[in-house]
Amino acid sequence: GNGLAGGGGGRVSINVFSRHDDTQIFVHGGMSSGCPDNAGAAGTLYDAVPKSLDVNNNNMSTQTDTLLLDFPNQPLWTNVNIRNHAKVVVPLLWSRVQVYNVLQYYND
C-alpha cells in the first residue's frame, strides 16, 4: 500500500483459459511519502495461458529488487517481461534462466 514506506507488490497467478474482456491487473508496489524515489518493489503476474511472467512497477522508481526464487522445470516460461522501473534479481543458486521465447526489458 501507499504510506510513509511503500509496500511491496503482489504475486498473482492467472489460470483462466478463456477471457472475454481486456481486464487490467496491477501488481506494483505502493508509493512512499517518506522517500518518494523509493516505492515498494514490483509485483509479479504469471499468466498460465501464454506461460508468461510479467514484473511491473507501474513507472514507480524503486531501489528494491523483486527476488525471483522459484524457476519452473517444466513447463518453461514462454516470456518474461520486466516493465516500468521494475528491478529483478536472480540468486546465484541458478546458473541459468530458462525462457522458451523472449526475455524482454521495457521502460514504458
Biopython code that builds the backbone (N, CA, C, O; Angstrom):
import numpy as np
from Bio.PDB.StructureBuilder import StructureBuilder

atoms = [
    (1, "GLY", "N", (0.796, -1.183, 0.000)),
    (1, "GLY", "CA", (0.000, 0.000, 0.000)),
    (1, "GLY", "C", (0.846, 1.257, 0.000)),
    (1, "GLY", "O", (2.074, 1.185, 0.052)),
    (2, "ASN", "N", (0.218, 2.370, -0.056)),
    (2, "ASN", "CA", (0.881, 3.667, -0.026)),
    (2, "ASN", "C", (1.002, 4.141, 1.421)),
    (2, "ASN", "O", (0.155, 3.819, 2.254)),
    (3, "GLY", "N", (2.044, 4.900, 1.717)),
    (3, "GLY", "CA", (2.223, 5.428, 3.059)),
    (3, "GLY", "C", (3.615, 5.975, 3.235)),
    (3, "GLY", "O", (4.277, 6.325, 2.258)),
    (4, "LEU", "N", (4.075, 6.053, 4.490)),
    (4, "LEU", "CA", (5.409, 6.551, 4.779)),
    (4, "LEU", "C", (6.461, 5.698, 4.075)),
    (4, "LEU", "O", (7.468, 6.214, 3.590)),
    (5, "ALA", "N", (6.219, 4.393, 4.025)),
    (5, "ALA", "CA", (7.075, 3.472, 3.265)),
    (5, "ALA", "C", (6.167, 2.669, 2.346)),
    (5, "ALA", "O", (5.155, 2.132, 2.796)),
    (6, "GLY", "N", (6.511, 2.579, 1.072)),
    (6, "GLY", "CA", (5.668, 1.873, 0.111)),
    (6, "GLY", "C", (5.747, 0.372, 0.305)),
    (6, "GLY", "O", (6.839, -0.175, 0.461)),
    (7, "GLY", "N", (4.605, -0.304, 0.296)),
    (7, "GLY", "CA", (4.567, -1.754, 0.430)),
    (7, "GLY", "C", (4.982, -2.436, -0.858)),
    (7, "GLY", "O", (4.913, -1.840, -1.933)),
    (8, "GLY", "N", (5.409, -3.680, -0.753)),
    (8, "GLY", "CA", (5.827, -4.456, -1.920)),
    (8, "GLY", "C", (4.645, -4.870, -2.775)),
    (8, "GLY", "O", (3.507, -4.918, -2.308)),
    (9, "GLY", "N", (4.929, -5.165, -4.026)),
    (9, "GLY", "CA", (3.899, -5.587, -4.964)),
    (9, "GLY", "C", (3.386, -6.980, -4.659)),
    (9, "GLY", "O", (3.951, -7.696, -3.833)),
    (10, "GLY", "N", (2.317, -7.355, -5.326)),
    (10, "GLY", "CA", (1.689, -8.648, -5.089)),
    (10, "GLY", "C", (2.255, -9.741, -5.973)),
    (10, "GLY", "O", (3.071, -9.495, -6.862)),
    (11, "ARG", "N", (1.802, -10.949, -5.706)),
    (11, "ARG", "CA", (2.174, -12.119, -6.502)),
    (11, "ARG", "C", (0.869, -12.752, -6.957)),
    (11, "ARG", "O", (0.110, -13.277, -6.142)),
    (12, "VAL", "N", (0.608, -12.703, -8.263)),
    (12, "VAL", "CA", (-0.673, -13.136, -8.801)),
    (12, "VAL", "C", (-0.445, -14.181, -9.882)),
    (12, "VAL", "O", (0.461, -14.046, -10.705)),
    (13, "SER", "N", (-1.272, -15.227, -9.876)),
    (13, "SER", "CA", (-1.252, -16.236, -10.933)),
    (13, "SER", "C", (-2.637, -16.289, -11.556)),
    (13, "SER", "O", (-3.637, -16.418, -10.850)),
    (14, "ILE", "N", (-2.697, -16.191, -12.880)),
    (14, "ILE", "CA", (-3.958, -16.250, -13.615)),
    (14, "ILE", "C", (-4.020, -17.600, -14.319)),
    (14, "ILE", "O", (-3.194, -17.896, -15.182)),
    (15, "ASN", "N", (-5.001, -18.413, -13.947)),
    (15, "ASN", "CA", (-5.139, -19.739, -14.537)),
    (15, "ASN", "C", (-6.463, -19.871, -15.281)),
    (15, "ASN", "O", (-7.037, -20.958, -15.337)),
    (16, "VAL", "N", (-6.947, -18.779, -15.848)),
    (16, "VAL", "CA", (-8.196, -18.765, -16.595)),
    (16, "VAL", "C", (-7.865, -18.964, -18.067)),
    (16, "VAL", "O", (-7.038, -18.241, -18.623)),
    (17, "PHE", "N", (-8.499, -19.929, -18.691)),
    (17, "PHE", "CA", (-8.142, -20.273, -20.060)),
    (17, "PHE", "C", (-9.054, -19.638, -21.101)),
    (17, "PHE", "O", (-8.848, -19.836, -22.299)),
    (18, "SER", "N", (-10.054, -18.883, -20.670)),
    (18, "SER", "CA", (-10.936, -18.196, -21.606)),
    (18, "SER", "C", (-11.349, -16.864, -20.989)),
    (18, "SER", "O", (-12.108, -16.828, -20.021)),
    (19, "ARG", "N", (-10.840, -15.765, -21.561)),
    (19, "ARG", "CA", (-11.195, -14.428, -21.083)),
    (19, "ARG", "C", (-11.903, -13.686, -22.197)),
    (19, "ARG", "O", (-11.518, -13.777, -23.363)),
    (20, "HIS", "N", (-12.937, -12.953, -21.832)),
    (20, "HIS", "CA", (-13.737, -12.256, -22.830)),
    (20, "HIS", "C", (-13.635, -10.745, -22.730)),
    (20, "HIS", "O", (-14.341, -10.028, -23.440)),
    (21, "ASP", "N", (-12.777, -10.258, -21.871)),
    (21, "ASP", "CA", (-12.605, -8.815, -21.759)),
    (21, "ASP", "C", (-11.121, -8.508, -21.610)),
    (21, "ASP", "O", (-10.302, -9.410, -21.437)),
    (22, "ASP", "N", (-10.793, -7.245, -21.678)),
    (22, "ASP", "CA", (-9.398, -6.808, -21.566)),
    (22, "ASP", "C", (-9.153, -6.320, -20.138)),
    (22, "ASP", "O", (-8.950, -5.129, -19.903)),
    (23, "THR", "N", (-9.174, -7.248, -19.203)),
    (23, "THR", "CA", (-9.031, -6.926, -17.787)),
    (23, "THR", "C", (-7.624, -6.446, -17.483)),
    (23, "THR", "O", (-6.649, -7.037, -17.947)),
    (24, "GLN", "N", (-7.515, -5.373, -16.701)),
    (24, "GLN", "CA", (-6.217, -4.884, -16.256)),
    (24, "GLN", "C", (-5.988, -5.365, -14.833)),
    (24, "GLN", "O", (-6.859, -5.229, -13.974)),
    (25, "ILE", "N", (-4.811, -5.928, -14.588)),
    (25, "ILE", "CA", (-4.437, -6.418, -13.268)),
    (25, "ILE", "C", (-3.148, -5.713, -12.883)),
    (25, "ILE", "O", (-2.164, -5.775, -13.621)),
    (26, "PHE", "N", (-3.140, -5.042, -11.733)),
    (26, "PHE", "CA", (-1.974, -4.297, -11.272)),
    (26, "PHE", "C", (-1.335, -5.026, -10.097)),
    (26, "PHE", "O", (-2.026, -5.432, -9.163)),
    (27, "VAL", "N", (-0.021, -5.190, -10.143)),
    (27, "VAL", "CA", (0.694, -5.904, -9.079)),
    (27, "VAL", "C", (1.874, -5.101, -8.548)),
    (27, "VAL", "O", (2.743, -5.659, -7.877)),
    (28, "HIS", "N", (1.923, -3.799, -8.835)),
    (28, "HIS", "CA", (3.067, -2.960, -8.480)),
    (28, "HIS", "C", (3.103, -2.636, -6.990)),
    (28, "HIS", "O", (2.116, -2.812, -6.275)),
    (29, "GLY", "N", (4.260, -2.160, -6.539)),
    (29, "GLY", "CA", (4.417, -1.719, -5.154)),
    (29, "GLY", "C", (3.742, -0.381, -4.917)),
    (29, "GLY", "O", (3.333, 0.297, -5.859)),
    (30, "GLY", "N", (3.629, -0.006, -3.647)),
    (30, "GLY", "CA", (2.979, 1.243, -3.283)),
    (30, "GLY", "C", (3.943, 2.417, -3.265)),
    (30, "GLY", "O", (5.158, 2.235, -3.190)),
    (31, "MET", "N", (3.389, 3.634, -3.335)),
    (31, "MET", "CA", (4.201, 4.853, -3.281)),
    (31, "MET", "C", (4.646, 5.107, -1.841)),
    (31, "MET", "O", (3.964, 4.729, -0.888)),
    (32, "SER", "N", (5.794, 5.751, -1.707)),
    (32, "SER", "CA", (6.337, 6.082, -0.395)),
    (32, "SER", "C", (6.374, 7.594, -0.228)),
    (32, "SER", "O", (7.050, 8.284, -0.991)),
    (33, "SER", "N", (5.654, 8.118, 0.764)),
    (33, "SER", "CA", (5.709, 9.557, 1.016)),
    (33, "SER", "C", (6.967, 9.920, 1.798)),
    (33, "SER", "O", (7.419, 11.063, 1.739)),
    (34, "GLY", "N", (7.538, 8.967, 2.528)),
    (34, "GLY", "CA", (8.759, 9.218, 3.286)),
    (34, "GLY", "C", (9.993, 9.274, 2.416)),
    (34, "GLY", "O", (10.949, 9.979, 2.737)),
    (35, "CYS", "N", (9.984, 8.537, 1.316)),
    (35, "CYS", "CA", (11.111, 8.507, 0.379)),
    (35, "CYS", "C", (10.536, 8.354, -1.029)),
    (35, "CYS", "O", (10.475, 7.237, -1.545)),
    (36, "PRO", "N", (10.113, 9.449, -1.659)),
    (36, "PRO", "CA", (9.398, 9.386, -2.932)),
    (36, "PRO", "C", (10.141, 8.670, -4.056)),
    (36, "PRO", "O", (9.507, 8.157, -4.977)),
    (37, "ASP", "N", (11.472, 8.623, -4.000)),
    (37, "ASP", "CA", (12.230, 7.950, -5.054)),
    (37, "ASP", "C", (12.392, 6.462, -4.796)),
    (37, "ASP", "O", (13.078, 5.780, -5.557)),
    (38, "ASN", "N", (11.776, 5.942, -3.741)),
    (38, "ASN", "CA", (11.928, 4.527, -3.417)),
    (38, "ASN", "C", (10.578, 3.918, -3.053)),
    (38, "ASN", "O", (10.272, 3.705, -1.880)),
    (39, "ALA", "N", (9.777, 3.643, -4.083)),
    (39, "ALA", "CA", (8.484, 2.983, -3.887)),
    (39, "ALA", "C", (8.719, 1.520, -3.523)),
    (39, "ALA", "O", (9.856, 1.048, -3.518)),
    (40, "GLY", "N", (7.651, 0.818, -3.224)),
    (40, "GLY", "CA", (7.756, -0.610, -2.938)),
    (40, "GLY", "C", (8.214, -1.385, -4.164)),
    (40, "GLY", "O", (8.139, -0.888, -5.288)),
    (41, "ALA", "N", (8.686, -2.602, -3.941)),
    (41, "ALA", "CA", (9.183, -3.443, -5.037)),
    (41, "ALA", "C", (8.047, -3.845, -5.972)),
    (41, "ALA", "O", (6.881, -3.874, -5.578)),
    (42, "ALA", "N", (8.403, -4.151, -7.207)),
    (42, "ALA", "CA", (7.426, -4.577, -8.208)),
    (42, "ALA", "C", (6.840, -5.934, -7.843)),
    (42, "ALA", "O", (7.481, -6.747, -7.178)),
    (43, "GLY", "N", (5.619, -6.161, -8.288)),
    (43, "GLY", "CA", (4.977, -7.451, -8.102)),
    (43, "GLY", "C", (5.142, -8.320, -9.335)),
    (43, "GLY", "O", (5.699, -7.884, -10.342)),
    (44, "THR", "N", (4.655, -9.551, -9.252)),
    (44, "THR", "CA", (4.743, -10.478, -10.379)),
    (44, "THR", "C", (3.350, -10.955, -10.769)),
    (44, "THR", "O", (2.484, -11.163, -9.919)),
    (45, "LEU", "N", (3.159, -11.121, -12.066)),
    (45, "LEU", "CA", (1.905, -11.637, -12.608)),
    (45, "LEU", "C", (2.251, -12.778, -13.554)),
    (45, "LEU", "O", (2.927, -12.570, -14.562)),
    (46, "TYR", "N", (1.787, -13.989, -13.232)),
    (46, "TYR", "CA", (2.001, -15.147, -14.100)),
    (46, "TYR", "C", (0.693, -15.456, -14.803)),
    (46, "TYR", "O", (-0.342, -15.609, -14.155)),
    (47, "ASP", "N", (0.734, -15.549, -16.126)),
    (47, "ASP", "CA", (-0.440, -15.895, -16.923)),
    (47, "ASP", "C", (-0.231, -17.296, -17.479)),
    (47, "ASP", "O", (0.687, -17.522, -18.267)),
    (48, "ALA", "N", (-1.079, -18.238, -17.073)),
    (48, "ALA", "CA", (-0.897, -19.647, -17.412)),
    (48, "ALA", "C", (-1.120, -19.955, -18.888)),
    (48, "ALA", "O", (-0.540, -20.909, -19.406)),
    (49, "VAL", "N", (-1.948, -19.167, -19.577)),
    (49, "VAL", "CA", (-2.229, -19.485, -20.979)),
    (49, "VAL", "C", (-0.990, -19.290, -21.849)),
    (49, "VAL", "O", (-0.585, -20.233, -22.529)),
    (50, "PRO", "N", (-0.366, -18.101, -21.858)),
    (50, "PRO", "CA", (0.867, -17.976, -22.647)),
    (50, "PRO", "C", (2.113, -18.401, -21.870)),
    (50, "PRO", "O", (3.217, -18.380, -22.415)),
    (51, "LYS", "N", (1.945, -18.793, -20.582)),
    (51, "LYS", "CA", (3.072, -19.181, -19.718)),
    (51, "LYS", "C", (4.071, -18.037, -19.589)),
    (51, "LYS", "O", (5.280, -18.244, -19.692)),
    (52, "SER", "N", (3.558, -16.830, -19.361)),
    (52, "SER", "CA", (4.431, -15.659, -19.288)),
    (52, "SER", "C", (4.445, -15.083, -17.875)),
    (52, "SER", "O", (3.457, -15.154, -17.144)),
    (53, "LEU", "N", (5.584, -14.514, -17.517)),
    (53, "LEU", "CA", (5.751, -13.843, -16.233)),
    (53, "LEU", "C", (5.988, -12.369, -16.506)),
    (53, "LEU", "O", (6.864, -12.011, -17.294)),
    (54, "ASP", "N", (5.209, -11.513, -15.856)),
    (54, "ASP", "CA", (5.315, -10.073, -16.028)),
    (54, "ASP", "C", (5.688, -9.460, -14.684)),
    (54, "ASP", "O", (4.998, -9.669, -13.686)),
    (55, "VAL", "N", (6.787, -8.699, -14.659)),
    (55, "VAL", "CA", (7.220, -7.984, -13.461)),
    (55, "VAL", "C", (7.085, -6.503, -13.794)),
    (55, "VAL", "O", (7.743, -6.010, -14.710)),
    (56, "ASN", "N", (6.229, -5.783, -13.049)),
    (56, "ASN", "CA", (5.847, -4.432, -13.449)),
    (56, "ASN", "C", (5.746, -3.548, -12.208)),
    (56, "ASN", "O", (5.134, -3.943, -11.215)),
    (57, "ASN", "N", (6.346, -2.350, -12.255)),
    (57, "ASN", "CA", (6.234, -1.440, -11.121)),
    (57, "ASN", "C", (5.495, -0.153, -11.474)),
    (57, "ASN", "O", (5.633, 0.846, -10.768)),
    (58, "ASN", "N", (4.717, -0.158, -12.547)),
    (58, "ASN", "CA", (3.817, 0.944, -12.894)),
    (58, "ASN", "C", (4.525, 2.305, -12.896)),
    (58, "ASN", "O", (3.968, 3.305, -12.444)),
    (59, "ASN", "N", (5.748, 2.327, -13.408)),
    (59, "ASN", "CA", (6.566, 3.545, -13.522)),
    (59, "ASN", "C", (6.864, 4.222, -12.186)),
    (59, "ASN", "O", (7.054, 5.438, -12.136)),
    (60, "MET", "N", (6.906, 3.450, -11.115)),
    (60, "MET", "CA", (7.313, 3.996, -9.815)),
    (60, "MET", "C", (8.751, 3.584, -9.544)),
    (60, "MET", "O", (9.084, 2.399, -9.576)),
    (61, "SER", "N", (9.590, 4.558, -9.280)),
    (61, "SER", "CA", (11.009, 4.320, -9.040)),
    (61, "SER", "C", (11.207, 3.575, -7.724)),
    (61, "SER", "O", (10.576, 3.899, -6.718)),
    (62, "THR", "N", (12.087, 2.577, -7.738)),
    (62, "THR", "CA", (12.375, 1.812, -6.529)),
    (62, "THR", "C", (13.845, 1.435, -6.483)),
    (62, "THR", "O", (14.500, 1.312, -7.518)),
    (63, "GLN", "N", (14.351, 1.256, -5.287)),
    (63, "GLN", "CA", (15.698, 0.742, -5.098)),
    (63, "GLN", "C", (15.646, -0.710, -4.642)),
    (63, "GLN", "O", (16.683, -1.312, -4.363)),
    (64, "THR", "N", (14.449, -1.272, -4.565)),
    (64, "THR", "CA", (14.241, -2.616, -4.045)),
    (64, "THR", "C", (14.025, -3.598, -5.184)),
    (64, "THR", "O", (13.203, -3.363, -6.070)),
    (65, "ASP", "N", (14.764, -4.695, -5.156)),
    (65, "ASP", "CA", (14.650, -5.726, -6.184)),
    (65, "ASP", "C", (13.465, -6.647, -5.905)),
    (65, "ASP", "O", (13.092, -6.868, -4.753)),
    (66, "THR", "N", (12.883, -7.177, -6.974)),
    (66, "THR", "CA", (11.926, -8.267, -6.868)),
    (66, "THR", "C", (12.725, -9.547, -7.035)),
    (66, "THR", "O", (13.344, -9.772, -8.075)),
    (67, "LEU", "N", (12.708, -10.367, -6.028)),
    (67, "LEU", "CA", (13.506, -11.587, -5.994)),
    (67, "LEU", "C", (12.729, -12.719, -6.650)),
    (67, "LEU", "O", (11.617, -13.035, -6.226)),
    (68, "LEU", "N", (13.304, -13.333, -7.682)),
    (68, "LEU", "CA", (12.679, -14.477, -8.341)),
    (68, "LEU", "C", (13.329, -15.744, -7.797)),
    (68, "LEU", "O", (14.495, -16.023, -8.077)),
    (69, "LEU", "N", (12.570, -16.505, -7.021)),
    (69, "LEU", "CA", (13.128, -17.684, -6.359)),
    (69, "LEU", "C", (12.804, -18.990, -7.054)),
    (69, "LEU", "O", (13.692, -19.819, -7.250)),
    (70, "ASP", "N", (11.547, -19.193, -7.431)),
    (70, "ASP", "CA", (11.125, -20.489, -7.953)),
    (70, "ASP", "C", (11.084, -20.477, -9.467)),
    (70, "ASP", "O", (10.184, -19.892, -10.069)),
    (71, "PHE", "N", (12.055, -21.121, -10.077)),
    (71, "PHE", "CA", (12.070, -21.235, -11.529)),
    (71, "PHE", "C", (11.480, -22.573, -11.929)),
    (71, "PHE", "O", (11.774, -23.590, -11.300)),
    (72, "PRO", "N", (10.655, -22.591, -12.960)),
    (72, "PRO", "CA", (9.992, -23.833, -13.346)),
    (72, "PRO", "C", (10.945, -24.786, -14.053)),
    (72, "PRO", "O", (11.836, -24.369, -14.792)),
    (73, "ASN", "N", (10.737, -26.068, -13.809)),
    (73, "ASN", "CA", (11.450, -27.080, -14.586)),
    (73, "ASN", "C", (10.662, -27.379, -15.856)),
    (73, "ASN", "O", (11.220, -27.327, -16.952)),
    (74, "GLN", "N", (9.405, -27.683, -15.729)),
    (74, "GLN", "CA", (8.501, -27.893, -16.842)),
    (74, "GLN", "C", (7.136, -27.394, -16.427)),
    (74, "GLN", "O", (6.751, -27.686, -15.294)),
    (75, "PRO", "N", (6.385, -26.696, -17.193)),
    (75, "PRO", "CA", (6.808, -26.121, -18.457)),
    (75, "PRO", "C", (7.653, -24.873, -18.228)),
    (75, "PRO", "O", (7.534, -24.210, -17.198)),
    (76, "LEU", "N", (8.481, -24.571, -19.171)),
    (76, "LEU", "CA", (9.297, -23.365, -19.092)),
    (76, "LEU", "C", (8.417, -22.144, -19.301)),
    (76, "LEU", "O", (7.343, -22.234, -19.895)),
    (77, "TRP", "N", (8.877, -21.012, -18.813)),
    (77, "TRP", "CA", (8.182, -19.775, -19.126)),
    (77, "TRP", "C", (8.371, -19.482, -20.604)),
    (77, "TRP", "O", (9.456, -19.689, -21.148)),
    (78, "THR", "N", (7.324, -19.004, -21.251)),
    (78, "THR", "CA", (7.430, -18.629, -22.654)),
    (78, "THR", "C", (8.049, -17.248, -22.782)),
    (78, "THR", "O", (8.923, -17.031, -23.621)),
    (79, "ASN", "N", (7.601, -16.315, -21.956)),
    (79, "ASN", "CA", (8.113, -14.945, -21.977)),
    (79, "ASN", "C", (8.281, -14.446, -20.548)),
    (79, "ASN", "O", (7.485, -14.771, -19.668)),
    (80, "VAL", "N", (9.318, -13.660, -20.330)),
    (80, "VAL", "CA", (9.494, -12.926, -19.078)),
    (80, "VAL", "C", (9.625, -11.460, -19.463)),
    (80, "VAL", "O", (10.516, -11.093, -20.228)),
    (81, "ASN", "N", (8.738, -10.621, -18.933)),
    (81, "ASN", "CA", (8.723, -9.194, -19.244)),
    (81, "ASN", "C", (8.991, -8.403, -17.973)),
    (81, "ASN", "O", (8.286, -8.564, -16.977)),
    (82, "ILE", "N", (10.000, -7.555, -18.007)),
    (82, "ILE", "CA", (10.342, -6.686, -16.884)),
    (82, "ILE", "C", (10.010, -5.273, -17.343)),
    (82, "ILE", "O", (10.612, -4.766, -18.290)),
    (83, "ARG", "N", (9.042, -4.630, -16.664)),
    (83, "ARG", "CA", (8.474, -3.385, -17.177)),
    (83, "ARG", "C", (8.447, -2.259, -16.142)),
    (83, "ARG", "O", (8.406, -2.490, -14.933)),
    (84, "ASN", "N", (8.473, -1.037, -16.664)),
    (84, "ASN", "CA", (8.099, 0.165, -15.917)),
    (84, "ASN", "C", (8.821, 0.320, -14.581)),
    (84, "ASN", "O", (8.188, 0.367, -13.526)),
    (85, "HIS", "N", (10.132, 0.397, -14.634)),
    (85, "HIS", "CA", (11.001, 0.623, -13.480)),
    (85, "HIS", "C", (11.083, -0.560, -12.521)),
    (85, "HIS", "O", (11.526, -0.394, -11.385)),
    (86, "ALA", "N", (10.672, -1.734, -12.945)),
    (86, "ALA", "CA", (10.832, -2.919, -12.097)),
    (86, "ALA", "C", (12.301, -3.323, -12.076)),
    (86, "ALA", "O", (13.009, -3.164, -13.070)),
    (87, "LYS", "N", (12.749, -3.841, -10.952)),
    (87, "LYS", "CA", (14.111, -4.350, -10.806)),
    (87, "LYS", "C", (14.003, -5.800, -10.354)),
    (87, "LYS", "O", (13.267, -6.114, -9.419)),
    (88, "VAL", "N", (14.741, -6.683, -11.027)),
    (88, "VAL", "CA", (14.669, -8.116, -10.737)),
    (88, "VAL", "C", (16.047, -8.626, -10.386)),
    (88, "VAL", "O", (17.042, -8.202, -10.974)),
    (89, "VAL", "N", (16.109, -9.534, -9.431)),
    (89, "VAL", "CA", (17.361, -10.186, -9.079)),
    (89, "VAL", "C", (17.116, -11.695, -9.024)),
    (89, "VAL", "O", (16.087, -12.161, -8.535)),
    (90, "VAL", "N", (18.092, -12.442, -9.541)),
    (90, "VAL", "CA", (18.062, -13.902, -9.508)),
    (90, "VAL", "C", (19.241, -14.358, -8.661)),
    (90, "VAL", "O", (20.383, -14.039, -8.991)),
    (91, "PRO", "N", (18.999, -15.096, -7.574)),
    (91, "PRO", "CA", (20.111, -15.558, -6.745)),
    (91, "PRO", "C", (21.091, -16.409, -7.551)),
    (91, "PRO", "O", (20.712, -17.047, -8.533)),
    (92, "LEU", "N", (22.336, -16.410, -7.131)),
    (92, "LEU", "CA", (23.371, -17.158, -7.847)),
    (92, "LEU", "C", (23.206, -18.663, -7.745)),
    (92, "LEU", "O", (24.002, -19.410, -8.313)),
    (93, "LEU", "N", (22.192, -19.118, -7.034)),
    (93, "LEU", "CA", (21.931, -20.545, -6.913)),
    (93, "LEU", "C", (21.678, -21.175, -8.285)),
    (93, "LEU", "O", (22.004, -22.341, -8.507)),
    (94, "TRP", "N", (21.096, -20.399, -9.202)),
    (94, "TRP", "CA", (20.811, -20.914, -10.541)),
    (94, "TRP", "C", (21.861, -20.413, -11.516)),
    (94, "TRP", "O", (22.244, -19.243, -11.487)),
    (95, "SER", "N", (22.319, -21.301, -12.373)),
    (95, "SER", "CA", (23.318, -20.896, -13.355)),
    (95, "SER", "C", (22.680, -20.359, -14.626)),
    (95, "SER", "O", (23.368, -19.782, -15.467)),
    (96, "ARG", "N", (21.375, -20.540, -14.775)),
    (96, "ARG", "CA", (20.714, -20.044, -15.980)),
    (96, "ARG", "C", (19.229, -19.822, -15.710)),
    (96, "ARG", "O", (18.656, -20.397, -14.785)),
    (97, "VAL", "N", (18.637, -18.996, -16.517)),
    (97, "VAL", "CA", (17.201, -18.775, -16.512)),
    (97, "VAL", "C", (16.680, -19.373, -17.803)),
    (97, "VAL", "O", (17.157, -19.021, -18.882)),
    (98, "GLN", "N", (15.712, -20.271, -17.715)),
    (98, "GLN", "CA", (15.199, -20.936, -18.904)),
    (98, "GLN", "C", (13.910, -20.255, -19.356)),
    (98, "GLN", "O", (12.871, -20.355, -18.705)),
    (99, "VAL", "N", (14.006, -19.573, -20.470)),
    (99, "VAL", "CA", (12.854, -18.915, -21.073)),
    (99, "VAL", "C", (12.778, -19.408, -22.506)),
    (99, "VAL", "O", (13.758, -19.323, -23.246)),
    (100, "TYR", "N", (11.623, -19.923, -22.901)),
    (100, "TYR", "CA", (11.478, -20.547, -24.211)),
    (100, "TYR", "C", (11.503, -19.547, -25.356)),
    (100, "TYR", "O", (12.061, -19.849, -26.411)),
    (101, "ASN", "N", (10.924, -18.378, -25.187)),
    (101, "ASN", "CA", (10.749, -17.465, -26.308)),
    (101, "ASN", "C", (11.514, -16.158, -26.118)),
    (101, "ASN", "O", (12.529, -15.949, -26.783)),
    (102, "VAL", "N", (11.059, -15.276, -25.232)),
    (102, "VAL", "CA", (11.616, -13.925, -25.151)),
    (102, "VAL", "C", (11.802, -13.497, -23.697)),
    (102, "VAL", "O", (10.924, -13.704, -22.859)),
    (103, "LEU", "N", (12.952, -12.901, -23.415)),
    (103, "LEU", "CA", (13.204, -12.204, -22.158)),
    (103, "LEU", "C", (13.348, -10.743, -22.530)),
    (103, "LEU", "O", (14.303, -10.371, -23.210)),
    (104, "GLN", "N", (12.399, -9.893, -22.088)),
    (104, "GLN", "CA", (12.377, -8.502, -22.523)),
    (104, "GLN", "C", (12.388, -7.559, -21.335)),
    (104, "GLN", "O", (11.813, -7.841, -20.284)),
    (105, "TYR", "N", (13.056, -6.431, -21.531)),
    (105, "TYR", "CA", (13.048, -5.353, -20.547)),
    (105, "TYR", "C", (12.417, -4.142, -21.207)),
    (105, "TYR", "O", (12.883, -3.690, -22.253)),
    (106, "TYR", "N", (11.365, -3.615, -20.607)),
    (106, "TYR", "CA", (10.672, -2.436, -21.116)),
    (106, "TYR", "C", (10.820, -1.316, -20.109)),
    (106, "TYR", "O", (10.851, -1.563, -18.903)),
    (107, "ASN", "N", (10.911, -0.108, -20.581)),
    (107, "ASN", "CA", (10.840, 1.059, -19.716)),
    (107, "ASN", "C", (9.835, 2.008, -20.337)),
    (107, "ASN", "O", (10.193, 3.061, -20.866)),
    (108, "ASP", "N", (8.553, 1.612, -20.264)),
    (108, "ASP", "CA", (7.457, 2.347, -20.905)),
    (108, "ASP", "C", (7.226, 3.681, -20.245)),
    (108, "ASP", "O", (6.341, 4.429, -20.658)),
]
sb = StructureBuilder()
sb.init_structure("model")
sb.init_model(0)
sb.init_chain("A")
sb.init_seg("    ")
for serial, (resi, resn, name, xyz) in enumerate(atoms, 1):
    if name == "N":
        sb.init_residue(resn, " ", resi, " ")
    sb.init_atom(name, np.array(xyz, "f"), 0.0, 1.0, " ", f" {name:<3s}", serial, name[0])
structure = sb.get_structure()
